[in-house]
Amino acid sequence: MPPVPFVRLFAGLSAVEATALVLALSLVSAVAMEFVVLRIARRYVSTTATEYDNIVIATLRPPLVVTAALAGVYALTQVPAVRSSVLLDPATLDTVFGRPSLSVIVLVWAYAANEVVNRVVAAVNDEGGRFDFAPVFSNVWTLAVLLGSVGTLLWLWGIEITPLLGAAGVAGIAVGFAEKDTVANFFGGIALYVDDTYKLGDYIVLEDGTAGTVVQVGVRSTTLLTRDEVMVTVPNATLNAGKVTNESAPQRRRRVRVPVGVAYGTDIDAFEALAVEVALAEPIVLDSPKPRARFRAFGDSALQYELLCWVDGPTRRRRAQHELNRALYAALNDAGIEIPFPKRDVTVATVDDSEPAPSGAPASATSSPAPEDPDKAGTT
């Protein structure tokens, strides 16, 4: 029932007058919400530094206006002057006008609640923060809003949900056994979100060697874009159970290791200075941390070095190795520093057939007299 002051407002009015008054109040409240309240709110949020409040105001504008308009329609079904004077009985009045108006209000608010959270999550992801919201959170929130709105609508229309909950429990058990992989992928996605394993735009390497940039995170799977521009879809359960190397965290810069060998006897001080100079001259290499050359081992035919430097992102390492190898090869040639490589001596020996066979040669290598023909042999 409406509050007492609201009832007194309609005291002594006819049904037509009460209806006109309620509709007028609904129209005035909707106009005031649109052109007064929301305009003041938009003017206020336009002065703030963040975009989140702008998203909230823009998303909540339709449900606020619809609620202000339909609240009057629902109020009509609760005014005694209207309920007692219309041709419809109170139960029919609620069914035709009261509950549908509340149902529309519930639906527009459910849509707005889902939309505002999804847009805020997308805005946070676009900022590229370290502790961002994974898109799987949007999917879970959408599912929660859907279940909540359905339950509210069933309650508004007086539908008993207890049997439905029991049936849903039995159906959930059956679906859990039948679609255990899908359920495992769903909870695997939630676990990946909670653990903050990766986010959109991260370059990850899987346990089987598959590597790529995360382009989509869903409830069931995660999609990677490889360097060959091939889309690879990986179930979330697989990612949750295996080892995932996130090469974009905690920061995007990555170290590049370029092995190089120089000949024994090389002036190692001059070589190290030359290698660092080559790395600093390469545009793709970061100036900080500073590149450096490290003597790793004495090889079979070379002094084994590694040139260590950094690039801005894991996808640039292969390109940096290519450019540094080219530059090092040219610089070492110009400086007269030898890049050794394995060498093998092959000796070919020939045998002269005219020379007598050496002693101890097998019998098959010496000549023997031809056997006597038994047909020409005489008898004694």
C-alpha positions in Angstrom: 0.0 0.0 0.0 1.2 3.6 -0.7 2.2 5.8 2.2 -0.6 7.7 4.0 0.4 11.2 2.8 0.2 9.9 -0.8 -3.3 8.4 -0.2 -4.5 11.7 1.3 -3.4 13.5 -1.9 -6.2 11.6 -3.8 -8.9 11.9 -1.1 -12.2 13.0 -2.6 -11.0 12.7 -6.2 -12.9 10.6 -8.8 -11.2 7.8 -10.7 -10.7 10.0 -13.7 -9.2 12.8 -11.7 -7.0 10.5 -9.7 -5.7 8.9 -12.9 -5.0 12.2 -14.5 -3.2 13.4 -11.4 -1.0 10.2 -11.2 -0.1 10.4 -14.9 0.7 14.1 -14.6 2.9 13.4 -11.6 4.7 10.6 -13.5 5.3 12.8 -16.6 6.6 15.7 -14.4 8.9 13.3 -12.5 10.3 11.8 -15.8 10.9 15.3 -17.2 12.5 16.5 -14.0 14.7 13.4 -13.9 15.8 13.9 -17.5 16.3 17.7 -17.6 17.1 18.6 -14.0 18.6 15.7 -12.0 20.6 14.0 -14.8 21.7 17.3 -16.3 23.1 18.5 -13.0 24.8 15.1 -12.5 26.3 15.2 -16.0 27.6 18.7 -15.4 29.2 17.6 -12.2 30.9 14.5 -13.5 32.3 16.4 -16.5 34.6 18.2 -14.2 36.1 15.0 -12.7 39.3 13.5 -14.0 38.0 9.9 -14.3 35.7 8.5 -17.0 34.0 6.0 -14.7 31.4 8.4 -13.4 30.6 9.4 -17.0 30.0 5.8 -17.8 27.7 5.3 -14.8 25.6 8.4 -15.6 25.3 7.6 -19.3 24.3 4.0 -18.5 21.8 4.7 -15.7 20.0 7.5 -17.6 17.4 5.2 -19.4 16.4 3.2 -16.3 16.0 6.3 -14.2 13.7 8.0 -16.7 11.7 4.8 -17.3 11.4 4.2 -13.6 10.1 7.8 -13.0 7.5 7.3 -15.8 6.3 3.8 -14.9 6.2 4.4 -11.2 3.0 6.4 -11.9 1.4 3.5 -13.7 2.1 1.2 -10.8 0.8 3.9 -8.4 -2.5 3.9 -10.3 -3.0 0.3 -9.3 -2.5 1.2 -5.6 -4.7 4.3 -5.3 -7.9 3.4 -3.6 -9.9 6.0 -5.6 -8.8 4.3 -8.9 -9.0 0.7 -7.6 -12.6 1.2 -6.6 -13.9 3.1 -9.6 -12.4 1.4 -12.7 -14.2 -1.4 -14.5 -11.5 -3.9 -13.7 -11.3 -5.7 -10.4 -8.1 -5.0 -8.3 -6.5 -8.4 -9.2 -7.0 -7.8 -12.9 -5.7 -4.2 -12.5 -2.5 -5.5 -10.9 -2.1 -8.1 -13.6 -2.7 -5.7 -16.5 -0.9 -2.6 -15.2 0.8 -3.1 -11.9 3.0 -6.1 -12.4 3.9 -5.4 -16.1 5.1 -1.9 -15.1 7.3 -3.4 -12.3 8.5 -6.1 -14.7 9.7 -3.5 -17.2 11.4 -1.5 -14.4 13.2 -4.7 -13.3 14.4 -5.5 -16.8 15.7 -2.0 -17.6 17.6 -1.9 -14.3 19.0 -5.4 -14.9 20.2 -4.4 -18.3 21.7 -1.2 -16.9 23.4 -3.0 -14.1 25.0 -5.5 -16.5 26.0 -2.7 -19.0 27.6 -0.4 -16.4 29.8 -3.1 -15.0 30.9 -4.4 -18.4 31.7 -0.8 -19.6 33.7 -0.1 -16.4 35.6 -3.3 -16.8 36.4 -2.5 -20.4 37.6 1.0 -19.4 39.8 -0.5 -16.7 41.3 -3.0 -19.2 42.0 -0.2 -21.7 44.1 1.6 -19.1 46.4 -1.4 -19.1 46.8 -1.4 -15.3 48.6 -4.3 -13.6 45.7 -5.3 -11.4 42.9 -5.0 -14.0 39.7 -6.9 -14.3 39.7 -9.9 -16.5 36.9 -10.1 -19.0 35.7 -13.4 -17.4 34.4 -11.2 -14.6 32.0 -9.6 -17.0 30.7 -13.0 -18.0 30.2 -14.1 -14.4 28.5 -10.8 -13.6 26.2 -11.2 -16.6 25.2 -14.6 -15.5 24.5 -13.4 -11.9 22.3 -10.5 -13.2 20.4 -12.8 -15.4 19.6 -15.2 -12.6 18.7 -12.4 -10.3 16.4 -10.7 -12.7 14.6 -14.0 -13.6 14.1 -14.8 -9.9 12.7 -11.3 -9.2 10.3 -11.6 -12.1 9.1 -15.0 -10.9 8.5 -13.5 -7.5 6.6 -10.5 -8.8 4.2 -12.7 -10.8 3.7 -15.0 -7.8 5.3 -18.1 -9.2 6.6 -20.4 -6.6 10.3 -20.9 -7.2 11.0 -23.6 -4.6 10.2 -26.4 -6.9 12.1 -24.7 -9.6 15.2 -24.5 -7.4 14.9 -28.2 -6.6 14.6 -29.1 -10.3 17.5 -26.7 -11.1 19.6 -28.5 -8.5 18.9 -31.9 -10.1 19.5 -30.5 -13.5 22.7 -28.9 -12.4 24.0 -32.2 -11.1 23.1 -33.9 -14.4 24.7 -31.1 -16.5 27.8 -31.2 -14.3 28.3 -34.9 -15.1 27.4 -34.5 -18.7 29.4 -31.3 -19.4 32.2 -31.7 -16.9 34.7 -30.3 -19.3 32.6 -27.2 -19.8 32.2 -26.8 -16.1 35.9 -27.3 -15.6 36.7 -24.6 -18.2 34.2 -22.2 -16.5 35.8 -22.6 -13.0 39.3 -22.6 -14.6 38.5 -19.2 -16.1 37.5 -17.9 -12.7 40.7 -19.3 -11.2 42.8 -17.6 -13.9 41.0 -14.3 -13.1 41.5 -14.7 -9.3 45.2 -15.6 -9.8 45.7 -12.7 -12.2 47.6 -15.0 -14.6 47.3 -12.8 -17.7 45.1 -10.1 -19.3 44.2 -9.0 -22.8 47.3 -8.0 -24.8 49.8 -10.1 -22.7 52.2 -12.4 -24.6 52.1 -15.8 -23.0 53.9 -19.1 -23.6 52.2 -22.4 -22.8 53.7 -25.6 -21.5 53.7 -27.2 -24.9 55.5 -24.3 -26.5 52.5 -22.5 -28.0 53.0 -18.8 -27.7 50.9 -15.8 -28.6 49.1 -12.6 -27.6 45.9 -12.9 -25.6 43.1 -11.4 -27.7 40.0 -12.8 -26.0 39.2 -14.3 -22.6 35.9 -16.1 -22.4 34.1 -18.3 -19.9 35.1 -21.5 -21.7 38.4 -20.7 -23.4 41.2 -18.2 -24.1 42.1 -17.2 -27.7 45.8 -16.5 -28.6 47.1 -14.8 -31.7 50.5 -16.3 -32.7 53.3 -14.5 -34.5 52.2 -16.4 -37.7 48.8 -14.6 -37.3 47.0 -17.9 -36.4 44.2 -17.9 -33.8 44.7 -20.6 -31.2 41.8 -21.4 -28.8 42.9 -23.0 -25.5 40.5 -24.3 -22.9 40.7 -22.5 -19.6 41.0 -25.8 -17.7 44.1 -26.6 -19.7 45.6 -23.2 -18.9 44.7 -23.6 -15.2 46.3 -27.1 -15.0 49.5 -26.4 -17.0 52.4 -23.9 -16.7 51.8 -20.6 -18.3 54.7 -18.1 -18.8 53.5 -14.5 -19.0 56.3 -12.7 -20.8 54.4 -9.3 -20.5 54.4 -9.3 -16.7 55.3 -7.8 -14.3 56.7 -5.4 -17.0 56.8 -5.6 -20.8 60.6 -5.2 -21.4 62.5 -8.4 -22.0 66.1 -9.3 -22.1 67.8 -10.4 -25.4 70.7 -12.8 -25.3 72.9 -12.9 -28.5 75.6 -15.6 -28.3 78.9 -14.8 -30.2 82.3 -16.5 -30.3 85.7 -14.8 -31.1 89.0 -16.4 -31.7 91.6 -17.2 -29.1 94.1 -14.3 -28.8 91.5 -11.6 -29.4 91.8 -8.4 -27.3 88.7 -9.1 -25.2 88.5 -5.5 -23.8 88.3 -4.1 -27.3 85.8 -6.8 -28.4 83.5 -6.1 -25.3 83.6 -2.4 -26.0 82.7 -3.0 -29.7 79.8 -5.3 -28.8 78.3 -2.8 -26.4 78.7 0.0 -29.0 76.9 -2.1 -31.6 74.0 -2.7 -29.2 73.7 0.9 -28.2 73.6 1.9 -31.9 70.6 -0.4 -32.6 67.3 1.6 -32.3 65.2 -1.3 -31.2 67.5 -1.8 -28.1 66.7 0.1 -24.9 69.4 2.4 -23.5 68.4 1.5 -20.0 69.4 -1.0 -18.6 72.6 -0.6 -20.4 73.8 -3.4 -22.8 76.7 -5.5 -21.7 78.9 -8.3 -22.9 79.6 -11.4 -20.7 82.3 -14.0 -21.1 80.6 -17.3 -20.6 83.0 -20.2 -21.4 86.2 -21.4 -23.2 84.9 -23.2 -26.3 86.7 -25.7 -28.4 87.7 -23.1 -31.0 86.3 -19.8 -29.6 85.8 -17.7 -26.6 82.1 -17.9 -25.9 80.4 -14.6 -25.2 76.8 -13.4 -24.7 75.7 -9.9 -25.6 72.9 -8.9 -23.2 70.4 -6.1 -23.8 66.8 -5.2 -23.4 63.9 -4.5 -25.8 60.4 -3.0 -25.2 58.2 -6.1 -25.4 58.6 -9.9 -25.8 57.6 -9.8 -29.5 60.6 -7.7 -30.4 63.3 -10.2 -29.3 63.5 -12.1 -32.5 63.8 -8.9 -34.5 66.5 -7.6 -32.1 68.5 -10.8 -32.4 68.4 -10.5 -36.2 69.5 -6.9 -36.3 72.2 -7.4 -33.7 73.6 -10.5 -35.5 73.9 -8.5 -38.7 75.5 -5.5 -37.0 78.0 -7.7 -35.0 79.0 -9.6 -38.1 79.7 -6.4 -40.0 81.5 -4.7 -37.1 83.7 -7.7 -36.3 84.8 -7.9 -40.0 85.6 -4.2 -40.1 87.6 -4.5 -36.9 89.5 -7.6 -38.1 88.3 -9.8 -35.2 88.0 -13.4 -36.3 84.8 -15.3 -35.8 86.1 -18.9 -35.6 84.3 -21.9 -36.9 85.1 -25.6 -36.6 87.7 -26.9 -39.2 88.3 -30.6 -40.2 91.3 -32.0 -42.1 90.5 -35.0 -44.4 93.3 -37.2 -45.7 92.7 -39.5 -48.7 95.1 -42.4 -49.2 95.4 -44.3 -52.5 96.7 -47.9 -53.1 99.0 -48.9 -56.2 97.8 -52.2 -57.6 101.3 -52.9 -59.2 103.0 -53.2 -55.9 103.2 -56.6 -54.2 100.7 -57.3 -51.6 102.1 -56.8 -48.2 102.8 -59.8 -46.0 99.9 -61.1 -44.1 97.5 -60.3 -46.8 94.4 -62.5 -46.9 94.5 -65.5 -49.2 91.7 -64.1 -51.3 94.1 -61.3 -52.4 96.8 -63.6 -53.9 96.6 -65.7 -57.1 96.3 -69.5 -57.0 96.7 -72.1 -59.8 93.6 -73.1 -61.7 92.1 -76.4 -60.7 92.8 -79.4 -63.0 90.0 -80.4 -65.4 88.8 -83.8 -64.3 87.7 -84.7 -67.8 91.2 -84.4 -69.2 92.9 -86.2 -66.4 94.5 -89.6 -67.4 94.0 -92.9 -65.6 96.9 -95.0 -64.2 
